Amino acid sequence: MKTTVLVLALAACGGGSTDIDATMVFADRSDQEIARLISAASGTDMFGAQGAVDRFAGEADPCPAVSASGASITLTGDCTTMDGILIEGTARVTNPTAWDQVDYTFGDDTVYELTGWSLTLSSFTQVFDGNVRIESFTVWDADVTATQLGIEVRSDLHYDCDSATCDLDGSGVEIVGIGGATVSGTVQLNGEANASFRLRGRDTLNASISQGCVAWAIEGTDRQKTCP
């Protein structure tokens, strides 16, 4: 079973700690930047980093170059796939679930390590650096920096999973070079992801995701986005 499938089926998280300082002033940030931070807090970049590796499992395309050694798969870019994706950088996954070249060992962690792992199709580019550790498909620990839509965000997340409820306490997100915030809250995966977050910087952003709609409000201001 592929990691992405297991994520959707089981993900839930919490109980970690972050070294990201709560320096963000949400009232000074654009709606696009706020949306990007909420997306990162929900795990989009963390799970995206996994997907940006596992999407090439089982492919016959010579790009990226794939090598197996021991319990690890290594992917090397600097090439273009047959369907036009420019790949740069390297990625390694140890004890993978999605790659037939390596046997998955139950009880061992699965670890993704990405270095400048970049996928470009037309004018859209995703760049990932960092690592994701999955423990028994109940805990996700990640320190991933991802650039999308021109915004570079670091996700220092701890997802501790119990059934379909994820606790994010002890997590943090930051826009690189601008400021960061601690993250607390939960994600409910019950057919469709629902979530409730509190991001604390120098001010506080409360956010929720329900039925695909993202709502948020900055405490002490009239800045908000509501759902129909």
TORLOVO-911224 format. One record per residue (C-alpha): x, y, z; residue in one letter; residue number from 1. Coordinates in nm, 3 decimals. Layout:
N
c1:c2:c3:res:n
X:Y:Z:A:NUM
...
//
This chain:
228
c1:c2:c3:res:n
0.000:0.000:0.000:M:1
0.140:0.338:-0.091:K:2
0.231:0.587:0.180:T:3
-0.009:0.846:0.041:T:4
-0.298:0.602:0.080:V:5
-0.198:0.523:0.436:L:6
-0.175:0.893:0.516:V:7
-0.532:0.951:0.405:L:8
-0.652:0.650:0.596:A:9
-0.474:0.701:0.926:L:10
-0.314:1.043:0.967:A:11
-0.359:1.209:1.304:A:12
-0.100:1.388:1.513:C:13
0.056:1.571:1.828:G:14
0.288:1.596:2.134:G:15
0.606:1.738:1.983:G:16
0.811:2.054:2.020:S:17
0.932:2.313:1.771:T:18
1.225:2.552:1.758:D:19
1.028:2.802:1.547:I:20
0.992:3.133:1.730:D:21
0.650:3.300:1.752:A:22
0.751:3.620:1.570:T:23
0.487:3.637:1.295:M:24
0.254:3.938:1.282:V:25
-0.043:3.799:1.091:F:26
-0.208:4.139:1.060:A:27
0.086:4.247:0.840:D:28
0.066:3.950:0.602:R:29
-0.134:3.913:0.282:S:30
-0.432:3.681:0.244:D:31
-0.218:3.461:0.016:Q:32
0.055:3.429:0.280:E:33
-0.201:3.345:0.549:I:34
-0.356:3.079:0.326:A:35
-0.010:2.935:0.260:R:36
0.063:2.908:0.635:L:37
-0.270:2.740:0.707:I:38
-0.207:2.495:0.425:S:39
0.137:2.412:0.565:A:40
-0.005:2.365:0.916:A:41
-0.258:2.116:0.775:S:42
0.032:1.903:0.650:G:43
0.012:1.991:0.282:T:44
0.388:2.042:0.245:D:45
0.474:1.744:0.466:M:46
0.253:1.502:0.273:F:47
0.348:1.678:-0.051:G:48
0.714:1.597:0.010:A:49
0.625:1.228:0.042:Q:50
0.409:1.239:-0.269:G:51
0.681:1.415:-0.469:A:52
0.898:1.106:-0.414:V:53
0.648:0.819:-0.420:D:54
0.481:0.941:-0.740:R:55
0.774:0.788:-0.930:F:56
0.742:0.440:-0.775:A:57
0.685:0.176:-1.042:G:58
0.756:0.417:-1.330:E:59
0.956:0.293:-1.630:A:60
1.069:0.646:-1.713:D:61
1.450:0.677:-1.681:P:62
1.399:1.016:-1.513:C:63
1.455:1.043:-1.225:P:64
1.740:0.796:-1.194:A:65
1.651:0.539:-0.926:V:66
1.895:0.325:-0.729:S:67
1.838:0.081:-0.443:A:68
2.088:0.012:-0.166:S:69
2.012:-0.179:0.151:G:70
1.681:-0.048:0.284:A:71
1.689:0.276:0.085:S:72
1.580:0.412:-0.251:I:73
1.767:0.714:-0.391:T:74
1.629:0.935:-0.668:L:75
1.849:1.172:-0.866:T:76
1.714:1.450:-1.084:G:77
1.879:1.693:-1.326:D:78
1.664:1.548:-1.604:C:79
1.321:1.578:-1.766:T:80
1.058:1.303:-1.759:T:81
0.889:1.178:-2.073:M:82
0.577:1.378:-1.981:D:83
0.773:1.700:-1.944:G:84
0.846:1.734:-1.571:I:85
1.186:1.892:-1.503:L:86
1.336:1.728:-1.194:I:87
1.629:1.864:-0.998:E:88
1.798:1.765:-0.673:G:89
1.800:1.435:-0.487:T:90
1.565:1.241:-0.262:A:91
1.603:0.929:-0.052:R:92
1.344:0.716:0.124:V:93
1.445:0.449:0.375:T:94
1.214:0.156:0.447:N:95
0.961:0.268:0.186:P:96
0.617:0.119:0.139:T:97
0.572:0.222:-0.224:A:98
0.887:0.085:-0.389:W:99
0.909:-0.280:-0.505:D:100
1.292:-0.269:-0.513:Q:101
1.303:-0.258:-0.131:V:102
1.110:-0.478:0.112:D:103
0.915:-0.285:0.374:Y:104
0.998:-0.386:0.732:T:105
0.704:-0.358:0.971:F:106
0.799:-0.186:1.295:G:107
1.079:0.021:1.140:D:108
1.039:0.392:1.069:D:109
1.001:0.520:0.714:T:110
1.220:0.825:0.650:V:111
1.216:1.068:0.358:Y:112
1.516:1.298:0.301:E:113
1.494:1.561:0.027:L:114
1.770:1.795:-0.090:T:115
1.668:2.060:-0.339:G:116
1.405:1.818:-0.473:W:117
1.234:2.027:-0.740:S:118
0.954:1.942:-0.984:L:119
0.865:2.188:-1.260:T:120
0.584:2.148:-1.511:L:121
0.530:2.442:-1.745:S:122
0.563:2.745:-1.516:S:123
0.462:2.569:-1.191:F:124
0.748:2.465:-0.960:T:125
0.751:2.283:-0.627:Q:126
1.074:2.268:-0.425:V:127
1.123:2.055:-0.112:F:128
1.411:2.037:0.137:D:129
1.416:1.850:0.466:G:130
1.290:1.525:0.610:N:131
0.978:1.336:0.713:V:132
0.981:1.047:0.959:R:133
0.681:0.813:0.988:I:134
0.656:0.592:1.296:E:135
0.419:0.296:1.263:S:136
0.179:0.511:1.060:F:137
0.063:0.682:1.380:T:138
0.326:0.957:1.419:V:139
0.459:1.193:1.154:W:140
0.760:1.411:1.242:D:141
0.865:1.656:0.973:A:142
1.098:1.945:0.918:D:143
1.029:2.040:0.557:V:144
1.090:2.367:0.374:T:145
0.879:2.400:0.061:A:146
0.851:2.674:-0.199:T:147
0.519:2.706:-0.380:Q:148
0.358:3.006:-0.546:L:149
0.677:3.198:-0.470:G:150
0.635:3.163:-0.090:I:151
0.897:2.964:0.103:E:152
0.751:2.802:0.415:V:153
0.912:2.580:0.675:R:154
0.685:2.318:0.837:S:155
0.818:2.184:1.168:D:156
0.529:1.949:1.239:L:157
0.452:1.668:1.480:H:158
0.145:1.466:1.395:Y:159
0.061:1.204:1.663:D:160
-0.223:0.989:1.536:C:161
-0.502:0.811:1.714:D:162
-0.777:0.668:1.495:S:163
-0.905:0.954:1.279:A:164
-0.800:1.244:1.507:T:165
-0.470:1.430:1.471:C:166
-0.318:1.646:1.744:D:167
-0.069:1.907:1.618:L:168
0.037:2.053:1.954:D:169
0.407:2.139:1.962:G:170
0.425:2.215:1.589:S:171
0.532:2.532:1.412:G:172
0.533:2.699:1.071:V:173
0.719:2.998:0.935:E:174
0.757:3.203:0.621:I:175
1.134:3.195:0.574:V:176
1.288:3.534:0.636:G:177
0.965:3.688:0.766:I:178
0.851:3.516:1.084:G:179
0.703:3.209:1.244:G:180
0.422:3.082:1.462:A:181
0.352:2.789:1.689:T:182
0.067:2.561:1.588:V:183
-0.188:2.379:1.802:S:184
-0.511:2.208:1.711:G:185
-0.648:1.896:1.550:T:186
-0.720:1.743:1.213:V:187
-1.019:1.514:1.174:Q:188
-1.006:1.270:0.884:L:189
-1.351:1.126:0.843:N:190
-1.389:1.073:0.470:G:191
-1.311:1.443:0.416:E:192
-1.047:1.633:0.614:A:193
-1.172:1.881:0.872:N:194
-0.936:2.080:1.092:A:195
-0.920:2.347:1.359:S:196
-0.593:2.535:1.423:F:197
-0.456:2.813:1.637:R:198
-0.139:2.977:1.506:L:199
0.032:3.201:1.760:R:200
0.287:3.462:1.661:G:201
0.291:3.813:1.802:R:202
-0.080:3.800:1.730:D:203
-0.308:3.499:1.694:T:204
-0.469:3.342:1.387:L:205
-0.760:3.103:1.433:N:206
-0.837:2.884:1.133:A:207
-1.068:2.600:1.038:S:208
-1.112:2.373:0.737:I:209
-1.452:2.218:0.673:S:210
-1.584:2.051:0.358:Q:211
-1.297:2.199:0.158:G:212
-1.355:2.556:0.277:C:213
-1.087:2.741:0.475:V:214
-1.201:3.008:0.722:A:215
-0.977:3.222:0.941:W:216
-0.973:3.529:1.164:A:217
-0.698:3.735:1.325:I:218
-0.776:3.807:1.689:E:219
-0.811:4.177:1.774:G:220
-0.873:4.279:1.410:T:221
-1.152:4.267:1.155:D:222
-0.935:4.063:0.916:R:223
-1.110:3.737:0.838:Q:224
-1.223:3.496:0.571:K:225
-1.555:3.318:0.616:T:226
-1.717:3.020:0.451:C:227
-2.061:3.036:0.285:P:228
//
